[in-house]
């Protein structure tokens, strides 16, 4: 993975726009690529979401015309490259953006939850996400589900618990920037700790695009639909069926409760005995520095229990770029934590550009070429999440650097200087 700093971009663009090498022999056939590059026009975003004095219009250069009918100005301010796309955009790419702010919020007296599934973004067929908030002490009811669950803590501290099919138990704490993971069908719970007093918030990602929070198997919901005499028989309490008189008539889902003890060992019924931990202290992992930012990669090589989902935490400096790349076989589900970004997705027949802010979800199907550019004036931070046990990507610059130079020149008309630049890239990646 490369993250390019802003200073590298003019050098690269200058190389891309250079003429085909003049040193070619006069008798050589004319191998100039047919036609000019799609566009050399400036194609930066025409405004930013905080440009309140701007009148956003579908106009770029001599193309388009001002809107005459009604408009939604706040929405258009947030999406400059959808309203006035770069000249390099072409065709129609499925919608690859969903703001969590547009998701319906399910509220309870213990917190709230909102989700993104294929119902909100039909292109996102392989992964879905939930943004959840718990007040201090509040509990996400004991439950299980058909999908694998991968979680990232946005704020606060939580205690999670699980019991495996082998009867092993795990109880652990996570804080901001940490992870947990539960395989499909494994029962678990989530509870916000007493500190901080304003509770916790986290992101859940599931390896099924149509998975909904409403489809979980909840403890109270199940027991409310089992005859009392069966419950008494199951728990060997035939003489005390009244013990089940107070089972809630409906699911609790998220509910307030007494916070767990601060010391996790005081909360254990038995000592942890799982082979692998179900939490991962990603907050304590040092990020790998890149020329234009930093990255943390976490997959089954480091978080061994997480066999269905892998991820990267990426930071891109002002003006920097998460390089042109693609993921060979798995989709990318992206959650923007802070900053402003734009991403162009290339489908082989179409190319569209989308804009993102904190709280937005992006999705890139397998093999779609794309980049993510920091278009704001602060550091851009986002999560790249994959339905895979290993993090994999293919870098465009690396691919070209490791391809015979004559073949690259024959395709793209690069100068010798550009080929030399690619050779430097090769030295970095080999």
Secondary structure, DSSP 4 states (H G I P E B T S, - for coil): --EE-HHHHHHHHHHHTSPSPTTS-TTS---PPSS--S--S--S-S--TT-TT----SEETTEE----S---HHHHHH-HHHHS--TT-BS-PPP-EEEGGGSPPEEETTEEEEEE-TTT-TT--S-EEEEEEE-TT-EEEEEE-SS-EEEEEEESEEEEEEE-TTS-EEEEEEETT-EEEE-TT-EEEEEE-SSSTT-EEEEEEES-TT--GGG-EEHHHHHTTS-HHHHHHHTT-TT-GGGGTTS-SS--SEE--PPPPSSGGGG-SS----SS-SEE-GGGSPPEEETTEEEEEESTTTSTT--S-EEEEEEE-TT-EEEEEE-SSS-EEEEEEESEEEEEEE-SS-EEEEEEETTEEEEE-TT-EEEEEE-SSS-EEEEEEESSSS---EEHHHHHHTS-HHHHHHHH---HHHHHHHHHHHHHH-
